[in-house]
Amino acid sequence: MSQVDILAVFAHPDDLELLVGGTMAKLKSLGYATGALDVTRGEMGTRARSKGVQLRRKKQRRYWGLMCATILACRMGMCL
């Protein structure tokens, strides 16, 4: 398990790049260990294919310099 300074938590797998990608990159450049946690797989979205989500998360981890990137995999609408 990786230890991070800043953990960004999102509902959907694409929220990181849509909402705070630049901020996460900036924090990484300042020396912070960053990570991301998605609560759902985003399976109700138009781009949410199981393999595609995992592949995108790996790409995000490399591109944004994340120490860790995890998906909890709660079903959409079921995490109450």
Secondary structure, 3 states (H helix, E strand, C coil): CCCCCEEEEECCCCHHHHHHHHHHHHHHHCCCCEEEEEEECCCCCCCCCHHHHHHHHHHHHHHHCCCEEEEEEECCCCCC
